[in-house]
Amino acid sequence: MGGRVRFGLFYEHQLPRPWAIGEEHRLLKDALDQVELADRLGFDYVWEVEHHFLEEYSHSSAPEVFLAAASQRTSRIRLGHGIVQLPPAFNHPARVAERIATLDLVSDGRVELGTGEASSEMELVGFGVERATKREQWAESLDVLTRMLMEEPFAGYEGTWVSMPPRNVLPKPLQRPHPPLWVACSRRETIHLAATKGIGALSFAFVEPEEAERWVDDYYSTIASTECVAAGFAVNAAVACVLPLMCHTDEAEAIERGLDGAHFFGYSLAHYYAAGDHVPGRTVIWDEFEKNRSAFGFDRDVAGQVGQPLGAQLLADGLGALRGAIGTPAQIRELVGRYEAAGVDQLIFVSQAGRNRHEDICASLELFAAEVMPEFAERAEELERAKTERLAPAVEAALARRPPPREPPEGFSVPASFLI
């Protein structure tokens, strides 16, 4: 099982239509203010996605730029790519390695390297990535990327998707051998895959603590088995789950401030990944959300009931409605305790969603940090030490199964080119 439950923030940079001039500018500046506040309050992580062309749902196509800006306004919070899309048509591994290492240097070694393969038709077709081979492209690119971060020089690669001669990929990251590795997961099978590779599982599905416990149990039993072969040159054993967050002393006010944003987050996700038909530059997802939300499981009356225990999905008459950590400090403390008992290592909170207001998000973070966070921080040292000791033999074995760093061919050199 996991160690101390840590807390992070998750950013898609959502911007429902209609858009006024300057709104994207304000969106990013507000998000940077929130990250700076979270750093002061003691949050452990901020996670930033990479998405392309997903209007309203995610205006976050250059996470490395946002995280670099955040690095200069913070001092301790971990800066997470959640995730970098690794099929080479999105990002060549050498460019990823260079950007990650640079961010790690300017942030004093605070980078968390989450990767993924993309899933939306909008992005895959937009970049010419075949759905049938995207998992293979991710796996090969991850091997190449970790070698580029570790090998001095990178010994070259001739694969199906990546071909590159030996080069010393510079700079190298401050964290050695490389920043902690994660992968985006939305299903139990992908969490199992993460465990077989010894990398952290970023679960972006809204799951109940009891379901998460089954995922965590399988993850850590796989880490401890011979099935685990480290994908990188260090093992990062951790499971993270995502939840909406809006904390207020009055439950009804928390619902008023945060529920519609959480529901839009889920609805717009489904629009691009499950049930939508999008006309670029024309479709208004917010309007469709207001008309159709209940039919897609985002019923305000169900999720907005006052006085019930919190959960990722609340049920009434067979209908599920997303709620998450939207409530009072006492309600959220109880919910977080259930995830901690399930062995979840990190809860990543979605607060910037839909039309949630910047000032409400900041007030929520402050109240959460004052009233909920301290109880879980008190047990941190003991839980972390126990986890490290428990996993040490499994980590050593997983790394021993990984092919070691390589050297370039004997006598390899690159002749100078002539200026014309």
N, C-alpha and C positions, 0 to 999 in steps of 0.2 A: 504494500500500500504506500501512499504518498507521504509527504512530510507536512510541514506547515502550509496552510492555505495562504497564498499570496493574492494580491489584488492588482488588477490592471484595468486600463481603459482601452476601448476599441473605437477606431474611427474609420468610417466609410466616407465621411464628408457628404452627408445627405443634403440635398437641396431641392425640395419639392417646388414644382411650378406653381404660379407664374414667377419668373425671374426678373428682378429689377437690376438696373445697371449698378455695379458695385457689390452685389450680394455674394459673389464668389470670394471677393476680397475680404469682406466682413466675415464670411464663414471660416476662412483659414486663420484670420487674426484672432477670432474668438476661440478657435480650437487651440491655438498656441497659448493663449491666456489660460485656458483650462488645463493644459498640460503643465504649465508653469505652476499653477495652483496645486495640482495633484502631486507634483514633486515636493513642494513645501509641506503638504499634508501627510506624506509618507506612503503614497501609493508606490507599488513596486515596478510596474510596467506601464508603458503606453504602446499599443499595437496599431499599426497603420497598414491598410490594405493596398494592393495594386489592382486596379480595375480600369478598363478602357471602354468608352462609348456607352456606359450604363447611366444614362440621364436620370436625374433625380435620385436614383439609388446610391450612386457613388461617383463623386467628382474627385477621385483620388488616383490619378494616373501617374504621379511622380512622387511616390512615398519617400524616396531617398532625399528629395529636396525638403519636404516637410520635416522629416526626422532630423536632418542637418540643422534646420532652423530651431527645432525643439532642443537640440543638443546644446545650443548656445544660450538657452534661457533656463536650463536646468542643471543640476549637479549630481543627482544620484539615481533618478528614475531610469530603468532599463528601457532602451529604444528598440522596439520590436517590429521587424518586417513581418506583417501577418496577412499576405505573404508576398515574396517575389515570385513572379510567374517564370518558370524555368524552361519551358520549351524554347529552343534557340531562336525561333522566329519572333518571340517576345523580347528575349534578352540573351545575348551571347554570354556564355559562362565567364569569359574573360572580363567583360564589362561589369557583370555582377560582382566578381571578385574585387575588381578595382574600386567600385563604389562602396562595397561593404567594408573593405579595409580602410578606406579614407574616412568613412563615417565612424568606424571604430576608433581611429586615431583622434579625430577632432572631438569625440565624445568621451575621451579618456577610458575607452574599453567598456562601453555600455551597450553594445549591439547584441540583439538576439536575432538569429537568422532563420526566419520561417520561409519555407518554400512551398510551391504548389504547381499544379499543372493546368489551371483554368478549367472552366466547365461550361460557361454560357456560350450559346451559339453566336451571340453578338461579338464576342471576343475571339473565339476560335476561328471562325470564318473570316473575321476582319483581319487577322494576321496569317491566315492560310495554314492553320495547324489542324491536322487530321485528328478527329475525336478518337479514332480507333488506336492511334499510336501515342497519344499524349502522355499516358502513364510511362511508357518506355522512354519517351523523350525526357520526362522529368527525372527518372532514375539515372539515366546516362549523364544528364547535365549535372545532377547532384554529385556524382562521382568525380566528374571533371572539375567542378567548382571547388570541392574540398581539397583536391590535389593542387589546384592553382593557389589556394590560400596557404598550403602547407609546404609544397615542394619548392626547393630553391636550387636550381630553376625548375619550373614545371617541365616535366620530361616529355611532353607531347601526348597526343591522343589520336587514335584512328578508330572511330566508332561508327555506328549507323547514322547518328544525328550530329555528332561533333567531330570535326577533323581540324587539328591544329598542330604545327610543329613545336618543338621545344622553345620556350621563351620564359624569361623570368618575369612573372606577373607581379607588378608593383603598384602601390606599396603593399607590405604585409600588415595584417591586423595587429593591434596591440595585444589582444587576447590570443594566446597560443594554446593549442595549434590553430584554432579558429573560434569565432563566436559560437555559442550554443546553437544547435540545429533543431528545427521544428518542421512539422509539415501540417498543412491544412487538412482537417478531417470533417466529414459530415456524416459518415456512416461508421458502424462498428468495425467493418472490414478494414477501413483505412486506418483506424486506431490500432488494429492488430498489425497492419503493415508497418506503422510507425515503430511499434515495439520490435519487430523483426530487424529493423535497421538501427535501433538504439537511439532514436531521436524523439523529441517531444511531440505530443499530439495536441494540436490546436483544434479542439472540437467546436466548430461553428454551428452546430445544431443545438436547439434549445431542448435540453433533456432534464428530466427530473433527477433528484439525487439518487433515488433507488435504481434507476436505469443507469446512471453514471457509475454507480458502484460495480455493476456487472462489467462495464467497459474497463474500469480501473483494474479490477481483479484479473481480467484476461490480459491486459497490458503488462502488468507487473509479473505475472507468471510467465509470459513470453520473454520479457527481458531476462528472466532468470534461466531460460531454457537454451539449448543448443541452437534453436531456431534464430536467435539474435546474433546477427553479424553487423558490426558497426558500419554505418554508411560513411561516417567521417572518421576523424582521428581522435575524437573524444565522444563519450556517451552522454546524452542529455535525457535522463529518464524523468518525464513529467507529463501530466495530463492537465489540460486547461479546458474550462467550459465557459461559454458565453451566456450572459443574462442581461436583460434590460435592467436599468437602475434609475429610480427616482425616489429619494429619501426625504421625508417630511414628518414633522411631529404629528400632523393630522393626516390620517390615512386618505380621507376623501380628497384632500388637497394634493397629496402625492399622485393619486390617480388622475386628477384633473391636469396636473403638470406633465405627467410622463406617459400615460397609457396610449394616447393617440400616436405619439412618436414611436413607441415600441411596436404598435400594430402596423404603422406604415413601414417600418423597417422589415417586418415579416412579409407584408403584402408585396412590397416592391421587390424583395428577394424572389418571391414566388413568381412575380411578373416576368422576370428575366430567366428564371431557371426551371419553371414548371408549366405555367398556364397562360403566359402573356403572348400578345401578338403586337409587336412594337414597330411603329413608323418613326424612324429617326427624325428628330427635330419637330415632330408633330404630336405624338402621343403625350397626353397629360396623365401621368400615373396617379397623381393626387386626386384628380376628379374621379377616376375609376375606383380608387380606394374608397372614397366617401360613399359611392354608390354600392359597391360590391363587397365590402369588408366582411360582413357577417357570414356571407356564403363561403368565404375562404377560411373561416375559423378565427376571425378577429372581431368577435362580437363584444361591443363595449359594455353591454348590460351584463353579460356573463363575467367578463374579466374585471369589471368595475364594482363588483359586489364588495361591500365593506364588512370587515370583521371575520374573514376566513383566513386560514393559514395560507401562506404564499407558496407558489410552485411555478415551474416553467409553464405548464399547461393546466388551466383550471377547467373543470368539467361541469356541465349542467345539461341534463336530458340528452346525454350522449354527444354534446357539442363541446369541443375544446376551444379555449381562447387563451392567447398568450398573456401572461402577467409578469412572471419573473420577480425581481427584487424591487417592486414598486409598492411602497408602503412606509410604515413607521420604522424607526430604529429597532424596536423590539421584534417586529415581524421579520425584518431583514436579518437580524442577528440569529433568529431561530432557523431561517432558511440557510444561511451560510454555515451554521453548525451542522446541518444535515449533509451539506456537500463536504465539509471537513471530515465528518464521520465516514463518508463514502470513499475517502482517500483522494479526492480531487486536490491537485497541487496549486491550482490557480483559478480564480474566478475573474473573468474579463467582462467588464461592465460596458454596455451600450447605453450611453446617455444622450450623445449627439445623434438624434434620430428624428425624422419627420420635421415638425415645426417646433420641437422643444426649444425653449428660450434659453439663451446663454446665461442669464442671471439665475434662472431656476436650476440649471445644471451645476453652476458654481455653489449655490446654497446647498444642494443635495450632497455634493462631494464633501463640503465642510462638515455637514451634520454626520454623514457616514463615518468620516475620519475621527470625529469626536466621540461618537456614541457606539459604533460597531467595531471598528478596526482594533482598538486597544486590547479587547479580550483575546483576539486571535494572535496578536503580536506577542502576548505574554508567553505563549507556549512555543515560540518560534525556535529558539536555540535547541531545546531538547528534541523536538521533532526532527529538525534538520540533521542533527548529529546521528540520531537513530537511523534515519533513512540512509545516510551516507555509509554508515557501518554495515547496514543490512545488504546494500547493493554492491559493495566493493568487490566481492568475488565475481559476481555476474558481469560487472563492468570490465574487469580485467580479462575475463574469458571472451567477451564480445569483441574487445579490441584485438585480442590475439588472433581471432578468426578473420580480421580485416587485412587484405593485402597491404603491405607496407608502402611508404613513400618510395619513389623510384629515382633513378639517375638518368639523364639523357644518354643517347648512344655515345660510345667512346669516339672522341675526335670530332664531335659535332661542332660546327661553327657557322656563323652567318656572315657572308662577305659584305663589305660596304657597298652601297649603291652610289652611283655617280650623279652629281647634280648636273642638270642640263640647262 
